[in-house]
Amino acid sequence: MGQEIKVVHRYRSVTDRGRDVAGPSSLHSKKPIKPGGYIIGLPGRSNVLTKPTPGEPVNVLSEEWENIAEEVDGSELSLFVDAAETDEDFERTEALLCGAIKMLKASRAKPDVPHCFHLMVLAKLKPSMFSRSMLVTDALCSLLRRDHAMSFKTKSNPSVAVMAASILLIAHQEERCWPEQFIRAFIDDSLGERVWVDMAECKGFVDNIITAFKTKMPPKNFMFPDMALGNRPDCPSPPISTCSGGGESGDGDSEMSLECKESLDVAVSSRYFTMIHRVEELVMETVHNQFSLRHQNVDSVARNFIRFLSSVTGIMEVRKIVSTKLESWLQSPKLQRPATELLMSLCMNCNTHLPADVETIGHIIRFRIKHKPLLNQYMSCLKELLAAHPDNIQTAIKNTIYNELSNARNPSNMPILSVIFQFAPEHSAITLAEEFQELFCNKEDFHRALRMLFREIVRGLRYDMLFQKFCQGLMSEPKDPLVIRENPEICERMFFGVTDIIVMVMFVAISPAVRESAMLLFRGEHRDLECVRRYQEMVSSIQQDAMSWMLKTVPKLFSPSKDDYMRALHKLLMMDPPDTYAIKDNYPAENDRLLFVKLASEVPLKQETLMRLLMIAVTKDQWVKPQDLIELVDKLIKRATSLPMEDVEVLHIDDPKIIDLIFNLSLYIPPESAYFPHGYRPPKMAVTTSYWKAWTMLLLVTAHNPGVFGQLAWESYPTLRMMMEMCITNSFVFPLPTLLAAGEKAEDVINHEHLLVAKDKEVILQLEEYLAQKTINEQNSLLVSQTMSMDYHGVARKPPPAVMDQLKALNASHRIGHLLCRSRNPDFLLDIITRQGTSQSMPWLAELVQSHENAFSMLPETAALQTPHSCWRRPIASHSTTQCVCAASSLLTVLRAAVSSVEQEADLSDHTWLLKHLKSLPAFPQVLWSL
């Protein structure tokens, strides 16, 4: 030949492990290679013979391995190969291996078992012999493909193919990059008879090939655990028996099958990371070709093609195409089983959340599944879809909600939402709220539709929803707040819509169990209260979050008018009449309306709710007038503290800062435009009605939290202490006798109060003169009757008659004195008795004991002894039967607390218990000396 020919060597060095098999080898054989010799071609080249041109590598036919094959007897194969390896005659080794494979291919229907064993032993001992030559690899790949010379109806014997796959795996398991032939062989068998791709013995080999598609495969029989793989009606893979019969071959096949099952530690890793795009091209070419052949009708689609699609759903374009056709396959009885497996694989591999996957999820959500068994499997697949990527939950909810609001609703929408909420309850609730926000920003008004939709969703979930999380998501800042701020119509609609939905959530959360228990509770039957208490706690938490929303988010995002702001506060805190909550769509229904509103309004009041509500008054813009806000807070506190809940803290507050916040609401603030002389400092004044409301509210707070505010009120707030003693002694007069110091007279206290009132008038008139810029007297003053000095740490002031009457009524309705008497730390009752002595404290104490059932249980021992002590100090003739029984009962109560041996049911007519245990009383010596 006149020109030099470049040759690509067909051998690979054993030390070249880890390199791409398509690359040239630098190792030369011992014998020189003649020009025009047997040369291995690059993987994936066409099987067309081409004459080499100068300056180019020679392309070799894939059948060339048959031309160089050297056939020897199977029993002598190992000897010849060992000899060739010893002489480093790699061409001879290559020829011998190709010859052995050629002989095996010729008898693949009934292979020679010793021949196969020799090949497998060589592969096990010297795997490099099979991986360094691409001709040997091509020869083994030919065993993985169907022999087209065989009859179409003749089933192939899988033993030879399984053996070839096992040898290829042993030879290439250390290689980082695998040749393209493996993928072509996999596609060919997957679309054909699936002779070896489904065999357990080839799992390691197949798993490594599938890494090329980045497919996450579901476990075997995941969807159909009752069916064994070999008995699946949709899989035409042949059994291990041959077509030509013969019992002997069956034994040989069985032995070879056992040999192929030898345990290998197969590492599954990405073998095609250098040719990702080429792999996708191969797969998409195959998919488009199959669809072009079988587009006529659904049943013409091959089941094995669907199973092949299950293994390549790691490719995004495959997922996008399959999602448009899968619904019809699922409805076909012939294709249902493989289609369901494809659906599972499709859902497991939607893990990018790119636009193509978002479109795929949209198709999956819109599937209309009619049969219940298939629907259950569809829901199982949805769970895998939700787990594939965190953002899939949001996409699934969005598609389901928009489909439900459309005219072509999917009957499976509610079951789909149930699966989503079961999978991720918190995330789903927040995501649903965000979708509601987005719909509120739509040009079309979805308010009424969203009310109906939410009720339908809750019924579909059987009330198993995190309602507080939903409300938190609804009150979160939208993703695009500028759209809201720039559009007044959307801004107003969203503000009222969110407020309305939050209120409706409190009603919708009333499950049938809560409703039934609440009806029993309101009838006086205290049974099954746990679900009612959980509901009340949830409503309290929602109101707490709502007040934070009103304080921080609403002013800067919606900027409503002050009237709208106040209306929203009343609505969220359940202060409006019941009928106002059903204006939109008559929900709650008239039969349930009163019950629902009563149940949602009579809930404990949380500290943060109260604190954030009070903070609204001190904001710069002052969205609510202080007088209106203190009226609202007063109603809230009175409503909460009136609830007859012994097992729940209806008003738990542990932050003393609330005292200053409450009094800030009663502060009188002069107009900003007022002019005062130089050096004049306006006095700190309070609005009279708000000032006394503040004291009333603090009285209720202290009664329910004596451990936090009791000592503070007793020592630092004389007016509050006076009101507490009035409630304890049930004596609403000023000055209170129990507060008079030794030698102090009531007239002196009254005269001092008159002096304070006169001083207040003088200060107020002077202030008003500066404000009005004219002479002001008591007759034309506007502030004298409405303001007073703000000094809540000062001496106790006389409450107005209306406040006295209100205080007396509150003590009766809210049991303020009863709550204060029960406190042992601090012990208010004991302090009063110790300070005043028995002679002065007896009248109101006896009334206290007689007016409360089981009153002795809330009295300290000294107080409990006052009743019998006072009774026995008077002449016997002056005793009434009721007084005597009361005295005996009080003494028995004290003895039971002091002596454990006192009979629990002692007979009061028998005085032995008194003589026996009287000396055991802790305060007996002091009482004895006083007698």
Buried (B, 14 or more C-beta within 10 A) or exposed (E): EEEEBEBBBBBBBBEBBEBBBBEBBEEEBEEEBEEEEBBBBBBBBEEEEEEBEEEEBBBBBBEBBBEBBBBBEBEEBBEBBBEBBEEEBBBBBBBBBBBBBBBBBEEBBBBBBEBBBBBBEBBBEBBBBBBBBBBBBBBBBBBBBBBEEEEEEBBBBBBBBBBBBBBBBBBBBEBBBBBBBBBBBBBBBBBBBBBBBBBBBBBBBBBBBBBBBBBBBBEEEBBBEEEEEEEBEBBEBBEBBBBEEEEEBEEBBBBBBEBBEEEBEBEBEBBBEEBBEBBBEBBBEBBEEBEEEBEEEBEEBBBBBBBBBBBBBBBBBBBBBBBEBBBBBBBEEBBBBBBBBBBBBBBBBBBBBEEBBBBBBBBBBBBEBEEEEBBEBBBBBBBBBBBBBEBBBBBBBBBBBBBBBEEEEBEBBBBBBBBBBBBBBBBBBBBBBBBBBBBBBEEEBBBEBBBEBBBBBBEBBEBEBBBBBBBBBBBBEBEEBEBBBEBEEBBBBBBBBBBBBBBBBBBBBBBEBBBBBBEBBEEEEEEBBEBBBEBBBBBBBBBBBBBBBBBBBBBEBBBBEEEBBBBBBBBBBBBBEBEEBBEEEEBBEEEBBEBBBEBBBBBBBBBBBBBBBBBBBEEEEEBBEBBBBBBBBBEBBBBBBBBEBEEBEBBBBEEEEBBEBBBBBBBBEBEEEEEEEEEEEBBEBBBBBBBBBBBBBBBBBBBBBBEBBBEBBBEEBBBBBBBBBBBBBBBBEBBBBBBBEEEEEEEEBEEEBEEBBEEBBEBBBBBBBBBBEEEBEEEEBEBBEBBBBBBBEEEBBBBEEEBBEBBBEBBEEBBBBBBBBBBEEBBBBBBBBEEBEBEBBBEBBBEBBEEBEEBBEBBBBBBBBBBBBBBBEEEEEEEEEEBBEBBBBBBBBBBBBBBEEBEEEBEEEEEEBBEEBBEEBEBBEEBEEEE
